[in-house]
């Protein structure tokens, strides 16, 4: 049943930042959940209506959460060089955007960088779902 992981991934990608109740699968990865909570508040007003104010207001907090996440112990199935590199990049890029915002970056620059951060976040989510699915494939097939 190769379609199930694709369907699960599609659903998560479509709805992942729409409410704080999403990413239930990540509930045992508290740093992911903390980062997601801030990302949703910072990103969705931009995505939904072009409002950058929440991004500008929350970017330091987002960068702090990315740093905490990159420094935290990883779940066994995510403790790989690739995931560590993705988290490091998320941390570095989040802090760079925070610095750019404080230095007066244009709205277009902020928007472009925030979209890239959101995409990086989703790459980590994809890896999480994929690895979680491989570990419990039979369990997922029966849900």
C-alpha positions in Angstrom: 0.0 0.0 0.0 2.4 2.7 -1.3 -0.4 5.2 -1.7 -1.1 5.6 2.0 2.2 7.4 2.8 1.6 9.7 -0.1 -1.9 10.5 1.0 -0.8 11.1 4.6 2.0 13.3 3.4 -0.3 15.3 1.1 -2.8 15.9 3.9 -0.1 17.1 6.3 1.4 19.4 3.8 -1.9 20.9 2.9 -3.1 21.4 6.4 0.1 21.5 8.5 0.1 25.1 9.4 -3.6 25.8 9.5 -4.2 25.1 13.2 -2.4 24.1 16.3 -4.1 20.8 16.3 -2.3 19.6 13.2 0.9 17.5 13.3 -0.6 15.1 15.8 2.0 12.6 14.7 4.7 14.9 16.1 3.4 15.0 19.6 6.4 13.2 20.9 8.8 15.7 19.3 8.1 18.8 21.4 10.6 21.0 19.7 8.9 20.4 16.3 5.6 21.3 17.9 7.0 24.5 19.5 8.5 25.7 16.2 5.3 24.8 14.3 3.2 26.9 16.7 5.2 30.0 16.0 5.7 29.2 12.3 1.9 29.0 11.9 1.3 32.4 13.5 4.1 34.0 11.5 3.5 32.4 8.2 -0.3 32.1 7.7 -1.2 35.8 7.7 1.5 36.2 5.0 0.2 33.3 3.0 -3.5 34.0 3.5 -3.5 37.8 3.1 0.0 39.1 2.5 0.2 40.5 6.0 3.9 40.6 7.1 3.3 42.1 10.5 3.1 38.8 12.4 6.3 37.6 10.6 8.1 40.8 11.6 6.8 40.5 15.2 7.5 36.8 15.7 10.8 36.3 13.7 13.0 36.5 16.8 10.8 33.9 18.6 10.9 31.7 15.5 14.7 32.0 15.3 14.9 31.1 19.0 12.7 28.0 18.6 14.7 26.9 15.6 17.9 27.2 17.7 16.3 25.2 20.5 15.1 22.6 18.0 18.5 22.2 16.3 20.2 21.8 19.7 17.7 19.3 21.1 18.0 15.5 21.2 16.4 14.0 18.2 14.0 11.1 18.1 15.9 7.9 17.2 14.3 7.7 13.7 15.3 11.3 13.0 18.8 11.2 14.4 20.5 11.3 11.0 23.1 13.6 9.4 20.6 14.8 6.9 18.0 15.8 9.5 20.7 17.5 11.6 21.9 19.4 8.6 18.3 20.5 7.8 17.8 21.7 11.4 21.1 23.6 11.3 20.1 25.3 8.1 16.7 26.2 9.5 18.4 27.7 12.6 20.9 29.6 10.5 18.3 30.9 8.0 15.8 31.8 10.7 18.4 33.9 12.5 19.5 35.5 9.2 15.9 36.5 8.5 15.6 37.9 12.0 18.7 40.0 11.4 17.5 41.1 8.0 14.1 42.2 9.5 15.9 44.3 12.1 18.1 45.8 9.5 15.2 47.0 7.5 14.9 44.4 4.8 12.2 45.1 2.1 8.9 43.4 2.4 9.6 41.4 -0.7 12.9 40.1 0.8 11.1 39.1 4.0 8.3 37.4 2.2 10.7 35.4 0.0 12.8 34.3 2.9 9.8 33.4 5.1 8.5 31.2 2.3 11.8 29.5 2.1 11.8 28.9 5.8 8.4 27.4 5.6 9.5 25.1 2.8 12.5 24.0 4.9 10.2 23.3 7.8 8.0 21.1 5.5 11.1 19.1 4.3 11.7 18.2 7.9 8.0 17.3 8.3 8.2 15.1 5.2 11.2 13.2 6.7 9.4 12.8 10.0 6.3 11.4 8.4 8.3 9.1 6.1 10.5 7.8 8.9 7.5 7.4 11.2 5.6 5.5 8.5 8.5 3.1 7.8 8.7 2.2 11.5 5.0 1.5 11.9 4.0 0.7 8.4 1.5 -2.0 9.4 -0.1 0.2 12.0 -0.6 3.0 9.5 -2.1 0.7 6.9 -4.9 -0.2 9.3 -6.0 3.3 10.3 
